[in-house]
Amino acid sequence: MILIDTCSMLRLTEDIDLRDFNCGNEDLNDFLHNSALSYDNALLGRSYVWTLDKDPRHIMCFFTVSNDSLRLQNLTNSTQKRIKSKIARQKHRSTYPAVLIGRLGVNLSLKQQRQPGISSIGDQLMTFIKAWFSSQQNKTGCRFIIVDAYNKPEVLRYYERNGFRFLESKGEESKNTGYSPLTRSMFFDLIQVS
Amino acid sequence: MALEIKPTPILKGRSVDRFIRILEENQDKRISPEEKAEMQKMLEKTLKKAKL
């Protein structure tokens, strides 16, 4: 299935019937069904759903995004110089604009219908998000996509396959939290697609 | 109740070094103009029929 040929993206509104959607993850389902609109109303996160053109009751996938930043602490002069050489025209600052993917889910029925030679719906959706936030359509500067991914092999594999890297190594993260985290922070550098 | 998203960590120490190394690697990982054009086409097609 090619997402852009068969579906349309809509901003989530209360007119959209969400009952049909099931991505197989209780937290994500619950968020879309019960919290996504209130997040939008409170300007905390905006959700977009992809509905099937031939039957818009079917929601194929969704994602929720909000503004965020990537922050670096206690930078030495040499570190600042290294960063400046990689991020042009940055002054001595340690905060970089980013968009946070707060939630992303794909209809369970599509996960079970993989077609050889065609990217998964999740991969197609991620390509769109990268294109959107690195394009002229995005009215603010945004260098990174960040995500707090479930610490599950299939989820981490999905983001790694799509070019995301871990913000902290596993050892660093465990050291900071003292336990194996439920989620892991990952990022994608939009300069790669700009 | 939906899982609360934890704050994005503030990178420090070794994590900063690791982050810069990744940025350095990314300099050579840019997509080709053909891939970029393909992405742009996909974006335009999507936004044309999107309701935002």
gemmi code that builds the backbone of each chain (N, CA, C; Angstrom):
import gemmi

chains = {
    "A": [
        ("MET", (0.839, -1.197, 0.000), (0.000, 0.000, 0.000), (0.878, 1.253, 0.000)),
        ("ILE", (0.555, 2.162, -0.895), (1.286, 3.430, -0.927), (0.416, 4.471, -0.221)),
        ("LEU", (0.938, 4.959, 0.888), (0.160, 5.854, 1.747), (-0.381, 7.075, 1.006)),
        ("ILE", (0.483, 7.752, 0.255), (0.046, 9.006, -0.358), (-0.932, 8.795, -1.513)),
        ("ASP", (-0.953, 7.587, -2.083), (-1.887, 7.334, -3.191), (-3.263, 6.901, -2.698)),
        ("THR", (-3.329, 6.357, -1.505), (-4.588, 5.758, -1.042), (-5.204, 6.466, 0.161)),
        ("CYS", (-4.446, 7.363, 0.779), (-4.936, 7.995, 2.020), (-4.774, 9.511, 1.963)),
        ("SER", (-5.500, 10.178, 2.861), (-5.351, 11.621, 3.024), (-5.017, 11.923, 4.470)),
        ("MET", (-4.213, 12.955, 4.646), (-3.856, 13.355, 6.013), (-4.814, 14.444, 6.487)),
        ("LEU", (-5.345, 14.276, 7.671), (-6.254, 15.251, 8.249), (-5.763, 15.647, 9.630)),
        ("ARG", (-5.921, 16.914, 9.942), (-5.668, 17.299, 11.326), (-6.788, 16.708, 12.170)),
        ("LEU", (-6.475, 16.173, 13.305), (-7.500, 15.548, 14.144), (-8.495, 16.595, 14.652)),
        ("THR", (-9.774, 16.319, 14.390), (-10.849, 17.165, 14.923), (-11.887, 16.242, 15.542)),
        ("GLU", (-12.858, 16.843, 16.228), (-13.845, 15.973, 16.889), (-14.808, 15.304, 15.909)),
        ("ASP", (-14.814, 15.755, 14.643), (-15.690, 15.117, 13.639), (-15.160, 13.744, 13.212)),
        ("ILE", (-13.921, 13.477, 13.471), (-13.332, 12.224, 12.966), (-13.657, 11.071, 13.917)),
        ("ASP", (-14.216, 10.033, 13.324), (-14.599, 8.855, 14.101), (-13.357, 7.977, 14.318)),
        ("LEU", (-12.959, 7.867, 15.558), (-11.711, 7.163, 15.859), (-11.933, 5.718, 16.307)),
        ("ARG", (-13.196, 5.329, 16.425), (-13.503, 4.024, 17.044), (-12.820, 2.845, 16.360)),
        ("ASP", (-12.664, 2.962, 15.053), (-12.115, 1.867, 14.258), (-10.615, 1.641, 14.503)),
        ("PHE", (-9.945, 2.657, 15.022), (-8.485, 2.579, 15.070), (-7.961, 1.678, 16.188)),
        ("ASN", (-7.084, 0.770, 15.805), (-6.400, -0.077, 16.778), (-5.001, -0.370, 16.252)),
        ("CYS", (-4.003, 0.110, 16.994), (-2.627, -0.142, 16.542), (-1.983, -1.268, 17.336)),
        ("GLY", (-2.761, -1.859, 18.226), (-2.232, -2.979, 19.001), (-1.504, -2.562, 20.259)),
        ("ASN", (-1.437, -1.269, 20.514), (-0.780, -0.777, 21.728), (-1.818, 0.009, 22.535)),
        ("GLU", (-2.070, -0.465, 23.734), (-3.145, 0.119, 24.544), (-2.925, 1.598, 24.855)),
        ("ASP", (-1.682, 1.934, 25.142), (-1.375, 3.332, 25.485), (-1.637, 4.260, 24.296)),
        ("LEU", (-1.172, 3.830, 23.113), (-1.357, 4.672, 21.925), (-2.833, 4.757, 21.540)),
        ("ASN", (-3.533, 3.628, 21.610), (-4.976, 3.648, 21.316), (-5.695, 4.591, 22.279)),
        ("ASP", (-5.384, 4.449, 23.549), (-6.046, 5.251, 24.580), (-5.767, 6.740, 24.359)),
        ("PHE", (-4.519, 7.045, 24.006), (-4.176, 8.446, 23.768), (-5.012, 9.018, 22.620)),
        ("LEU", (-5.049, 8.278, 21.505), (-5.778, 8.806, 20.345), (-7.273, 8.925, 20.646)),
        ("HIS", (-7.828, 7.906, 21.286), (-9.275, 7.897, 21.543), (-9.694, 8.926, 22.606)),
        ("ASN", (-8.849, 9.115, 23.608), (-9.312, 9.890, 24.770), (-8.547, 11.170, 25.086)),
        ("SER", (-7.323, 11.299, 24.593), (-6.528, 12.450, 25.040), (-6.033, 13.368, 23.935)),
        ("ALA", (-5.976, 12.872, 22.712), (-5.326, 13.645, 21.637), (-6.000, 15.007, 21.418)),
        ("LEU", (-7.326, 15.016, 21.446), (-8.028, 16.288, 21.202), (-7.779, 17.287, 22.326)),
        ("SER", (-7.773, 16.815, 23.556), (-7.543, 17.755, 24.657), (-6.097, 18.258, 24.641)),
        ("TYR", (-5.163, 17.430, 24.201), (-3.783, 17.895, 24.031), (-3.751, 19.024, 23.007)),
        ("ASP", (-4.505, 18.829, 21.917), (-4.539, 19.837, 20.857), (-5.169, 21.128, 21.389)),
        ("ASN", (-6.296, 20.995, 22.099), (-6.978, 22.179, 22.630), (-6.092, 22.957, 23.599)),
        ("ALA", (-5.242, 22.239, 24.310), (-4.353, 22.897, 25.270), (-3.032, 23.317, 24.616)),
        ("LEU", (-2.951, 23.156, 23.289), (-1.753, 23.511, 22.502), (-0.505, 22.753, 22.959)),
        ("LEU", (-0.713, 21.525, 23.393), (0.412, 20.712, 23.866), (0.913, 19.734, 22.811)),
        ("GLY", (0.063, 19.415, 21.869), (0.470, 18.474, 20.829), (-0.601, 18.432, 19.760)),
        ("ARG", (-0.187, 18.407, 18.532), (-1.158, 18.375, 17.430), (-1.099, 16.995, 16.775)),
        ("SER", (-2.295, 16.440, 16.552), (-2.353, 15.083, 15.995), (-2.884, 15.113, 14.568)),
        ("TYR", (-2.349, 14.223, 13.768), (-2.774, 14.085, 12.373), (-3.086, 12.618, 12.114)),
        ("VAL", (-4.214, 12.388, 11.460), (-4.588, 11.016, 11.129), (-4.596, 10.860, 9.613)),
        ("TRP", (-4.344, 9.641, 9.181), (-4.383, 9.324, 7.745), (-5.572, 8.406, 7.528)),
        ("THR", (-6.531, 8.887, 6.736), (-7.732, 8.084, 6.499), (-7.720, 7.550, 5.067)),
        ("LEU", (-8.371, 6.402, 4.919), (-8.437, 5.763, 3.610), (-9.366, 6.576, 2.705)),
        ("ASP", (-8.915, 6.909, 1.498), (-9.736, 7.748, 0.608), (-11.066, 7.080, 0.270)),
        ("LYS", (-11.035, 5.768, 0.026), (-12.275, 5.127, -0.411), (-13.228, 4.852, 0.751)),
        ("ASP", (-12.744, 4.928, 1.981), (-13.614, 4.777, 3.145), (-12.981, 5.513, 4.336)),
        ("PRO", (-13.272, 6.805, 4.453), (-12.582, 7.631, 5.455), (-12.826, 7.214, 6.907)),
        ("ARG", (-13.718, 6.252, 7.125), (-13.881, 5.777, 8.512), (-12.648, 4.998, 8.961)),
        ("HIS", (-11.884, 4.503, 7.993), (-10.708, 3.707, 8.339), (-9.478, 4.596, 8.524)),
        ("ILE", (-8.986, 4.603, 9.738), (-7.774, 5.372, 10.035), (-6.584, 4.436, 9.933)),
        ("MET", (-5.679, 4.796, 9.070), (-4.543, 3.916, 8.780), (-3.379, 4.142, 9.743)),
        ("CYS", (-3.163, 5.408, 10.092), (-2.070, 5.703, 11.020), (-2.255, 7.112, 11.567)),
        ("PHE", (-1.514, 7.438, 12.575), (-1.591, 8.793, 13.138), (-0.250, 9.155, 13.766)),
        ("PHE", (-0.065, 10.448, 13.955), (1.088, 10.886, 14.750), (0.738, 12.195, 15.456)),
        ("THR", (1.412, 12.430, 16.553), (1.215, 13.650, 17.342), (2.575, 14.323, 17.487)),
        ("VAL", (2.609, 15.620, 17.214), (3.890, 16.335, 17.297), (3.764, 17.593, 18.141)),
        ("SER", (4.861, 17.984, 18.736), (4.908, 19.262, 19.456), (6.322, 19.827, 19.391)),
        ("ASN", (6.423, 21.106, 19.669), (7.740, 21.743, 19.649), (8.548, 21.289, 20.861)),
        ("ASP", (9.820, 21.125, 20.650), (10.692, 20.710, 21.757), (12.085, 21.246, 21.451)),
        ("SER", (13.046, 20.830, 22.229), (14.416, 21.242, 21.933), (15.378, 20.168, 22.407)),
        ("LEU", (16.557, 20.240, 21.863), (17.604, 19.315, 22.267), (18.633, 20.149, 23.024)),
        ("ARG", (18.910, 19.737, 24.250), (19.737, 20.588, 25.118), (21.048, 19.911, 25.523)),
        ("LEU", (22.084, 20.718, 25.528), (23.410, 20.229, 25.916), (23.894, 21.054, 27.101)),
        ("GLN", (24.505, 20.381, 28.068), (24.879, 21.077, 29.296), (26.387, 21.095, 29.508)),
        ("ASN", (26.844, 22.137, 30.202), (28.250, 22.232, 30.616), (29.225, 22.049, 29.452)),
        ("LEU", (29.055, 22.846, 28.438), (29.931, 22.692, 27.282), (31.268, 23.396, 27.517)),
        ("THR", (32.335, 22.676, 27.255), (33.648, 23.311, 27.331), (33.842, 24.130, 26.052)),
        ("ASN", (34.842, 24.987, 26.063), (35.102, 25.806, 24.875), (35.375, 24.950, 23.646)),
        ("SER", (36.164, 23.879, 23.855), (36.506, 23.041, 22.687), (35.264, 22.339, 22.148)),
        ("THR", (34.373, 21.928, 23.048), (33.132, 21.270, 22.598), (32.275, 22.268, 21.820)),
        ("GLN", (32.199, 23.486, 22.347), (31.409, 24.508, 21.644), (31.962, 24.741, 20.237)),
        ("LYS", (33.281, 24.752, 20.125), (33.888, 24.958, 18.801), (33.533, 23.809, 17.866)),
        ("ARG", (33.582, 22.587, 18.411), (33.249, 21.422, 17.566), (31.806, 21.517, 17.086)),
        ("ILE", (30.909, 21.908, 17.982), (29.503, 22.006, 17.581), (29.321, 23.106, 16.540)),
        ("LYS", (30.009, 24.209, 16.780), (29.870, 25.327, 15.830), (30.315, 24.931, 14.428)),
        ("SER", (31.288, 24.026, 14.370), (31.745, 23.604, 13.038), (30.731, 22.691, 12.353)),
        ("LYS", (29.843, 22.111, 13.128), (28.842, 21.191, 12.555), (27.481, 21.855, 12.362)),
        ("ILE", (27.185, 22.841, 13.179), (25.908, 23.551, 13.048), (26.236, 25.002, 12.739)),
        ("ALA", (26.167, 25.327, 11.472), (26.623, 26.631, 11.011), (25.865, 27.771, 11.674)),
        ("ARG", (26.574, 28.866, 11.898), (26.008, 30.122, 12.395), (25.396, 30.022, 13.788)),
        ("GLN", (25.667, 28.938, 14.480), (25.169, 28.871, 15.851), (26.086, 29.707, 16.726)),
        ("LYS", (25.490, 30.516, 17.585), (26.306, 31.231, 18.559), (26.591, 30.264, 19.688)),
        ("HIS", (27.167, 30.757, 20.741), (27.476, 29.880, 21.868), (26.190, 29.540, 22.592)),
        ("ARG", (25.503, 28.601, 22.066), (24.237, 28.220, 22.675), (24.192, 26.711, 22.830)),
        ("SER", (23.347, 26.281, 23.689), (23.315, 24.845, 23.935), (21.905, 24.281, 23.788)),
        ("THR", (21.033, 25.022, 23.128), (19.676, 24.533, 22.886), (19.403, 24.593, 21.394)),
        ("TYR", (18.899, 23.493, 20.859), (18.668, 23.420, 19.424), (17.218, 23.064, 19.144)),
        ("PRO", (16.593, 23.743, 18.179), (15.167, 23.501, 17.928), (14.899, 22.104, 17.379)),
        ("ALA", (13.817, 21.531, 17.867), (13.469, 20.157, 17.469), (11.956, 20.003, 17.487)),
        ("VAL", (11.493, 18.975, 16.796), (10.072, 18.609, 16.890), (10.026, 17.240, 17.570)),
        ("LEU", (9.123, 17.129, 18.510), (8.976, 15.871, 19.249), (7.827, 15.066, 18.662)),
        ("ILE", (8.103, 13.819, 18.276), (7.003, 12.914, 17.928), (6.535, 12.321, 19.252)),
        ("GLY", (5.403, 12.821, 19.726), (4.900, 12.366, 21.018), (4.248, 11.000, 20.925)),
        ("ARG", (3.532, 10.783, 19.837), (2.869, 9.487, 19.607), (2.895, 9.196, 18.114)),
        ("LEU", (2.979, 7.913, 17.783), (2.900, 7.497, 16.378), (2.389, 6.059, 16.380)),
        ("GLY", (1.349, 5.820, 15.619), (0.789, 4.469, 15.592), (0.270, 4.109, 14.211)),
        ("VAL", (0.383, 2.837, 13.881), (-0.099, 2.325, 12.588), (-1.160, 1.266, 12.854)),
        ("ASN", (-2.242, 1.323, 12.099), (-3.329, 0.358, 12.241), (-2.781, -1.074, 12.188)),
        ("LEU", (-3.204, -1.859, 13.145), (-2.712, -3.233, 13.267), (-2.904, -4.029, 11.972)),
        ("SER", (-4.014, -3.794, 11.287), (-4.296, -4.563, 10.069), (-3.228, -4.319, 8.999)),
        ("LEU", (-2.647, -3.114, 8.994), (-1.614, -2.809, 7.991), (-0.276, -3.423, 8.353)),
        ("LYS", (-0.035, -3.552, 9.657), (1.240, -4.138, 10.085), (1.309, -5.592, 9.611)),
        ("GLN", (0.127, -6.207, 9.500), (0.095, -7.616, 9.102), (0.053, -7.806, 7.586)),
        ("GLN", (0.020, -6.713, 6.844), (-0.092, -6.796, 5.374), (1.137, -6.239, 4.692)),
        ("ARG", (2.299, -6.726, 5.043), (3.505, -6.198, 4.410), (3.628, -6.727, 2.990)),
        ("GLN", (3.895, -5.802, 2.041), (4.075, -6.214, 0.646), (5.553, -6.117, 0.293)),
        ("PRO", (6.103, -7.182, -0.329), (7.528, -7.134, -0.665), (7.834, -5.991, -1.633)),
        ("GLY", (8.938, -5.326, -1.401), (9.360, -4.257, -2.312), (8.726, -2.909, -2.014)),
        ("ILE", (7.784, -2.872, -1.077), (7.146, -1.592, -0.727), (7.439, -1.306, 0.743)),
        ("SER", (7.849, -0.077, 1.022), (8.157, 0.298, 2.408), (6.918, 0.126, 3.269)),
        ("SER", (7.134, -0.159, 4.532), (5.996, -0.296, 5.446), (5.302, 1.062, 5.588)),
        ("ILE", (4.060, 1.025, 6.034), (3.324, 2.279, 6.239), (4.058, 3.161, 7.255)),
        ("GLY", (4.598, 2.532, 8.286), (5.344, 3.296, 9.295), (6.546, 4.002, 8.692)),
        ("ASP", (7.245, 3.320, 7.795), (8.416, 3.932, 7.145), (7.984, 5.075, 6.220)),
        ("GLN", (6.884, 4.851, 5.486), (6.380, 5.908, 4.588), (5.953, 7.131, 5.402)),
        ("LEU", (5.312, 6.856, 6.536), (4.861, 7.955, 7.401), (6.064, 8.751, 7.919)),
        ("MET", (7.112, 8.045, 8.306), (8.295, 8.736, 8.825), (8.964, 9.570, 7.732)),
        ("THR", (8.984, 9.052, 6.510), (9.560, 9.816, 5.398), (8.781, 11.118, 5.212)),
        ("PHE", (7.454, 11.019, 5.326), (6.639, 12.227, 5.201), (6.977, 13.231, 6.311)),
        ("ILE", (7.063, 12.747, 7.539), (7.340, 13.652, 8.676), (8.685, 14.361, 8.464)),
        ("LYS", (9.679, 13.606, 8.020), (10.994, 14.219, 7.762), (10.882, 15.294, 6.675)),
        ("ALA", (10.161, 14.951, 5.601), (10.017, 15.897, 4.490), (9.288, 17.154, 4.953)),
        ("TRP", (8.255, 16.963, 5.747), (7.412, 18.087, 6.181), (8.196, 19.055, 7.068)),
        ("PHE", (8.912, 18.502, 8.035), (9.585, 19.381, 8.999), (10.902, 19.949, 8.480)),
        ("SER", (11.386, 19.420, 7.353), (12.611, 20.003, 6.789), (12.286, 20.912, 5.609)),
        ("SER", (10.998, 21.035, 5.299), (10.614, 21.781, 4.096), (10.266, 23.238, 4.402)),
        ("GLN", (9.989, 23.955, 3.337), (9.559, 25.355, 3.460), (8.197, 25.453, 4.155)),
        ("GLN", (7.462, 24.352, 4.133), (6.134, 24.340, 4.759), (6.234, 24.546, 6.270)),
        ("ASN", (7.355, 24.144, 6.819), (7.553, 24.324, 8.258), (8.011, 25.758, 8.494)),
        ("LYS", (7.222, 26.502, 9.211), (7.476, 27.940, 9.318), (8.492, 28.307, 10.391)),
        ("THR", (8.980, 27.335, 11.130), (10.009, 27.642, 12.119), (11.241, 26.788, 11.837)),
        ("GLY", (12.365, 27.241, 12.320), (13.579, 26.444, 12.159), (13.488, 25.190, 13.010)),
        ("CYS", (13.896, 24.087, 12.454), (13.810, 22.829, 13.180), (14.939, 21.931, 12.707)),
        ("ARG", (15.889, 21.650, 13.578), (17.051, 20.879, 13.152), (16.885, 19.375, 13.393)),
        ("PHE", (16.161, 19.035, 14.458), (16.087, 17.615, 14.822), (14.647, 17.137, 15.001)),
        ("ILE", (14.445, 15.848, 14.747), (13.221, 15.174, 15.202), (13.650, 14.361, 16.415)),
        ("ILE", (12.908, 14.473, 17.492), (13.239, 13.644, 18.644), (12.039, 12.794, 19.041)),
        ("VAL", (12.309, 11.692, 19.640), (11.240, 10.776, 20.023), (11.658, 10.037, 21.282)),
        ("ASP", (10.672, 9.769, 22.099), (10.901, 8.982, 23.304), (10.326, 7.597, 23.005)),
        ("ALA", (11.156, 6.735, 22.452), (10.656, 5.461, 21.904), (10.515, 4.403, 22.998)),
        ("TYR", (9.450, 3.609, 22.879), (9.317, 2.479, 23.797), (10.575, 1.631, 23.723)),
        ("ASN", (11.052, 1.203, 24.869), (12.272, 0.390, 24.913), (11.948, -1.071, 24.582)),
        ("LYS", (11.494, -1.267, 23.360), (11.162, -2.612, 22.880), (11.928, -2.817, 21.574)),
        ("PRO", (12.472, -4.018, 21.376), (13.334, -4.222, 20.189), (12.688, -3.800, 18.878)),
        ("GLU", (11.400, -4.146, 18.667), (10.792, -3.838, 17.363), (10.603, -2.329, 17.172)),
        ("VAL", (10.340, -1.635, 18.276), (10.161, -0.172, 18.182), (11.505, 0.500, 17.931)),
        ("LEU", (12.523, 0.092, 18.675), (13.855, 0.692, 18.500), (14.391, 0.380, 17.096)),
        ("ARG", (14.111, -0.839, 16.620), (14.546, -1.206, 15.255), (13.888, -0.291, 14.218)),
        ("TYR", (12.598, 0.000, 14.435), (11.865, 0.864, 13.499), (12.546, 2.234, 13.390)),
        ("TYR", (12.849, 2.832, 14.530), (13.451, 4.163, 14.483), (14.889, 4.098, 13.933)),
        ("GLU", (15.614, 3.060, 14.305), (16.989, 2.931, 13.770), (16.966, 2.748, 12.261)),
        ("ARG", (16.020, 1.944, 11.785), (15.882, 1.716, 10.337), (15.605, 3.038, 9.610)),
        ("ASN", (14.958, 3.955, 10.323), (14.616, 5.244, 9.718), (15.644, 6.329, 10.040)),
        ("GLY", (16.827, 5.910, 10.444), (17.945, 6.844, 10.592), (18.053, 7.520, 11.941)),
        ("PHE", (17.230, 7.127, 12.923), (17.313, 7.740, 14.249), (18.488, 7.138, 15.019)),
        ("ARG", (19.082, 7.950, 15.881), (20.175, 7.496, 16.732), (19.795, 7.742, 18.187)),
        ("PHE", (20.391, 6.970, 19.075), (20.115, 7.160, 20.499), (20.780, 8.440, 20.986)),
        ("LEU", (20.039, 9.191, 21.812), (20.635, 10.408, 22.366), (21.742, 10.061, 23.346)),
        ("GLU", (21.514, 9.025, 24.114), (22.520, 8.588, 25.072), (22.771, 7.107, 24.848)),
        ("SER", (24.007, 6.684, 25.112), (24.287, 5.249, 24.991), (23.515, 4.529, 26.097)),
        ("LYS", (23.347, 3.224, 25.934), (22.584, 2.454, 26.909), (23.191, 2.591, 28.311)),
        ("GLY", (24.532, 2.559, 28.349), (25.230, 2.660, 29.637), (24.983, 3.992, 30.311)),
        ("GLU", (25.056, 5.074, 29.534), (24.843, 6.414, 30.085), (23.423, 6.562, 30.613)),
        ("GLU", (22.475, 6.018, 29.849), (21.074, 6.166, 30.236), (20.794, 5.400, 31.531)),
        ("SER", (21.324, 4.179, 31.632), (21.109, 3.393, 32.846), (21.774, 4.077, 34.040)),
        ("LYS", (22.960, 4.682, 33.769), (23.681, 5.361, 34.855), (22.847, 6.533, 35.389)),
        ("ASN", (22.201, 7.248, 34.461), (21.425, 8.414, 34.869), (20.131, 8.035, 35.571)),
        ("THR", (19.507, 6.964, 35.109), (18.200, 6.624, 35.679), (18.319, 5.540, 36.750)),
        ("GLY", (19.401, 4.751, 36.688), (19.586, 3.705, 37.683), (18.850, 2.418, 37.351)),
        ("TYR", (18.132, 2.409, 36.263), (17.416, 1.184, 35.877), (17.217, 1.178, 34.368)),
        ("SER", (16.782, 0.046, 33.857), (16.531, -0.036, 32.427), (15.264, 0.770, 32.109)),
        ("PRO", (15.372, 1.821, 31.319), (14.223, 2.713, 31.126), (13.104, 2.086, 30.293)),
        ("LEU", (11.890, 2.577, 30.516), (10.736, 2.119, 29.729), (10.807, 2.657, 28.314)),
        ("THR", (11.447, 3.813, 28.190), (11.569, 4.453, 26.888), (13.007, 4.913, 26.688)),
        ("ARG", (13.378, 5.115, 25.413), (14.718, 5.640, 25.131), (14.622, 6.819, 24.177)),
        ("SER", (15.350, 7.863, 24.483), (15.317, 9.065, 23.655), (16.174, 8.874, 22.416)),
        ("MET", (15.597, 9.193, 21.266), (16.317, 9.064, 20.001), (16.137, 10.342, 19.196)),
        ("PHE", (17.026, 10.565, 18.246), (16.897, 11.768, 17.431), (17.283, 11.497, 15.992)),
        ("PHE", (16.741, 12.335, 15.118), (17.108, 12.311, 13.700), (17.538, 13.716, 13.320)),
        ("ASP", (18.657, 13.825, 12.638), (19.187, 15.123, 12.226), (18.593, 15.476, 10.856)),
        ("LEU", (17.733, 16.492, 10.837), (17.032, 16.838, 9.591), (17.962, 17.399, 8.520)),
        ("ILE", (19.182, 17.727, 8.893), (20.118, 18.229, 7.886), (20.345, 17.167, 6.807)),
        ("GLN", (20.161, 15.913, 7.190), (20.388, 14.823, 6.231), (19.408, 14.846, 5.061)),
        ("VAL", (18.231, 15.429, 5.281), (17.234, 15.434, 4.204), (16.954, 16.858, 3.703)),
        ("SER", (17.756, 17.804, 4.162), (17.476, 19.198, 3.777), (18.164, 19.538, 2.460)),
    ],
    "B": [
        ("MET", (-5.090, 5.506, 31.194), (-4.318, 6.756, 31.233), (-3.096, 6.630, 30.320)),
        ("ALA", (-2.913, 7.608, 29.482), (-1.792, 7.548, 28.536), (-0.462, 7.749, 29.265)),
        ("LEU", (0.537, 7.056, 28.769), (1.876, 7.186, 29.347), (2.359, 8.624, 29.186)),
        ("GLU", (2.861, 9.195, 30.249), (3.394, 10.553, 30.157), (4.767, 10.497, 29.487)),
        ("ILE", (4.998, 11.440, 28.631), (6.294, 11.497, 27.957), (7.299, 12.121, 28.918)),
        ("LYS", (8.443, 11.448, 29.076), (9.455, 12.023, 29.975), (10.183, 13.160, 29.265)),
        ("PRO", (10.720, 14.103, 30.016), (11.423, 15.210, 29.361), (12.634, 14.691, 28.593)),
        ("THR", (12.922, 15.337, 27.483), (14.111, 14.961, 26.716), (15.341, 15.219, 27.579)),
        ("PRO", (16.253, 14.256, 27.688), (17.392, 14.460, 28.596), (18.286, 15.608, 28.138)),
        ("ILE", (18.890, 16.274, 29.101), (19.894, 17.290, 28.771), (21.214, 16.544, 28.639)),
        ("LEU", (21.805, 16.645, 27.476), (23.025, 15.879, 27.239), (24.204, 16.495, 27.969)),
        ("LYS", (24.996, 15.645, 28.565), (26.212, 16.133, 29.218), (27.324, 15.093, 29.095)),
        ("GLY", (28.551, 15.545, 29.343), (29.698, 14.625, 29.360), (29.852, 13.826, 28.080)),
        ("ARG", (29.950, 12.507, 28.265), (30.194, 11.617, 27.133), (29.082, 11.677, 26.085)),
        ("SER", (27.864, 11.925, 26.550), (26.732, 11.969, 25.614), (26.894, 13.113, 24.624)),
        ("VAL", (27.485, 14.222, 25.094), (27.707, 15.354, 24.182), (28.724, 14.956, 23.108)),
        ("ASP", (29.795, 14.299, 23.550), (30.822, 13.850, 22.586), (30.203, 12.915, 21.554)),
        ("ARG", (29.364, 12.018, 22.044), (28.723, 11.050, 21.159), (27.823, 11.783, 20.146)),
        ("PHE", (27.086, 12.766, 20.662), (26.177, 13.553, 19.832), (26.958, 14.276, 18.725)),
        ("ILE", (28.080, 14.870, 19.089), (28.872, 15.596, 18.078), (29.441, 14.631, 17.037)),
        ("ARG", (29.865, 13.456, 17.516), (30.375, 12.447, 16.568), (29.310, 12.101, 15.536)),
        ("ILE", (28.051, 11.969, 16.000), (26.955, 11.635, 15.079), (26.736, 12.780, 14.083)),
        ("LEU", (26.788, 14.015, 14.579), (26.637, 15.162, 13.663), (27.738, 15.141, 12.603)),
        ("GLU", (28.947, 14.782, 13.045), (30.075, 14.710, 12.095), (29.809, 13.648, 11.031)),
        ("GLU", (29.321, 12.498, 11.482), (29.012, 11.413, 10.537), (27.914, 11.839, 9.554)),
        ("ASN", (26.963, 12.620, 10.066), (25.812, 13.010, 9.239), (26.187, 13.913, 8.064)),
        ("GLN", (27.358, 14.557, 8.188), (27.796, 15.432, 7.090), (27.875, 14.656, 5.777)),
        ("ASP", (28.215, 13.360, 5.904), (28.372, 12.535, 4.695), (27.130, 11.713, 4.392)),
        ("LYS", (26.067, 11.931, 5.138), (24.887, 11.076, 4.981), (23.706, 11.803, 4.345)),
        ("ARG", (23.963, 12.907, 3.695), (22.847, 13.655, 3.102), (22.258, 12.900, 1.917)),
        ("ILE", (20.954, 13.050, 1.740), (20.320, 12.354, 0.626), (20.700, 13.032, -0.693)),
        ("SER", (20.578, 12.277, -1.762), (20.956, 12.801, -3.075), (19.886, 13.774, -3.575)),
        ("PRO", (20.224, 14.634, -4.545), (19.216, 15.552, -5.097), (18.003, 14.802, -5.663)),
        ("GLU", (18.238, 13.610, -6.208), (17.121, 12.806, -6.758), (16.177, 12.369, -5.639)),
        ("GLU", (16.782, 11.895, -4.545), (15.956, 11.471, -3.396), (15.204, 12.665, -2.809)),
        ("LYS", (15.888, 13.796, -2.785), (15.272, 15.019, -2.256), (14.064, 15.413, -3.121)),
        ("ALA", (14.241, 15.338, -4.428), (13.152, 15.685, -5.349), (11.964, 14.728, -5.158)),
        ("GLU", (12.271, 13.465, -4.941), (11.230, 12.457, -4.712), (10.445, 12.769, -3.433)),
        ("MET", (11.182, 13.143, -2.393), (10.546, 13.501, -1.111), (9.655, 14.726, -1.284)),
        ("GLN", (10.167, 15.687, -2.041), (9.418, 16.931, -2.261), (8.117, 16.645, -3.008)),
        ("LYS", (8.209, 15.746, -3.990), (7.027, 15.367, -4.768), (5.985, 14.711, -3.855)),
        ("MET", (6.463, 13.834, -3.008), (5.577, 13.142, -2.068), (4.927, 14.134, -1.099)),
        ("LEU", (5.717, 15.086, -0.651), (5.209, 16.090, 0.288), (4.113, 16.930, -0.370)),
        ("GLU", (4.393, 17.382, -1.575), (3.414, 18.218, -2.288), (2.122, 17.463, -2.548)),
        ("LYS", (2.258, 16.213, -2.962), (1.081, 15.390, -3.256), (0.237, 15.200, -1.984)),
        ("THR", (0.921, 14.974, -0.883), (0.212, 14.763, 0.385), (-0.504, 16.033, 0.828)),
        ("LEU", (0.222, 17.150, 0.777), (-0.345, 18.395, 1.285), (-1.471, 18.927, 0.406)),
        ("LYS", (-1.436, 18.541, -0.870), (-2.459, 18.990, -1.799), (-3.856, 18.498, -1.381)),
        ("LYS", (-3.917, 17.264, -0.896), (-5.226, 16.759, -0.500), (-5.428, 16.681, 1.017)),
        ("ALA", (-4.454, 17.232, 1.749), (-4.572, 17.188, 3.212), (-5.567, 18.236, 3.716)),
        ("LYS", (-6.177, 17.962, 4.859), (-7.025, 18.969, 5.528), (-6.354, 19.286, 6.851)),
        ("LEU", (-5.729, 20.455, 6.878), (-4.918, 20.771, 8.078), (-5.560, 21.853, 8.941)),
    ],
}
model = gemmi.Model(1)
for chain_id, residues in chains.items():
    chain = gemmi.Chain(chain_id)
    for i, (resn, *xyz) in enumerate(residues, 1):
        res = gemmi.Residue()
        res.name, res.seqid = resn, gemmi.SeqId(i, " ")
        for name, pos in zip(("N", "CA", "C"), xyz):
            atom = gemmi.Atom()
            atom.name, atom.element = name, gemmi.Element(name[0])
            atom.pos, atom.b_iso = gemmi.Position(*pos), 0.0
            res.add_atom(atom)
        chain.add_residue(res)
    model.add_chain(chain)
structure = gemmi.Structure()
structure.add_model(model)
structure.setup_entities()
